[in-house]
Amino acid sequence: MENLAANGTGVLDVDLRDVDVFNSPAVGALVMLSARRRGHGGIMHLICKPDGAVAPMIRRARLEGVFSMKLLPAD
């Protein structure tokens, strides 16, 4: 993930729709990766289910402005 975040200037989509457990360290890691991606001129989208483990945690942490979230149903 760090290599993907640090290399390239395009869009990096991180599909988290199958994640069942999402905690504070995971949020911190994604914040760091997103910042690194932006620092290289890129952008990182989180793809997650509206009612899954990820989107509610991002909302509770009030990080909607840090992440671009694409809310999609599971495949």
N, C-alpha and C positions, 0 to 999 in steps of 0.2 A: 504494500500500500504506500509506503513512504516513497519508493521509487516512482510509482505512478503519479503521486501527488507532486513530486519535485520535477518531473520531466514533462515537457510539453506545455503548450499554451492553450490547448483546446478544452473541450468539455469532458470531464470525467464523471460518468454516471456510476454511482455505487448503489447496487440493488440490495436493499435490506428487507425486502418483503418477507423473507423466510426466517428472519431473526425472531426468536421467541423470548430471549432474555437480553435486556439492554439496560446498562447501569451507568453510574457516573464516570468510571474510568473509560468506558466506551465513548461517552459523549466527549470527554476530554481529548481522546485520541482523534476523533473526527474533527474537533475544533482545530487541533494542531495541523492535521492534514489539509483541511480547508484553507487555513491561513497560508500554509506552504504553497498550495496550488495557486492561490491568488497572488502570492509574492512572485510567482513566475509568470504571471499574466493569464493564468487559466481560471477555470471555474469548476466547482464540484457540486453535482446534484445528488441529493439523497432520494432514492426511489423507495418509498415505503407505503405500507397499507395505512389508511386513515385510522383504523381501529387496532393496529398491531402494537408491538412493543415500542417501536422507535418514535413515531410521530407524537404520541402523548408525552413522552419523556422530553422531547425537544421543546414542546409547548410549555411544559411545567418549568423547564429551565430557562424559558423566555429567550430561546436562541433562534427564533424564526428568522431574524434579520441576519444571522450568521450563515445559515444554510439555505440553499434553494432546495425546497422539497417538492418532489413530484409524488402526489398521492394517487396510487393506483391499486386496484384490487390484486389479489394473488393470481399468479398464472394458473 
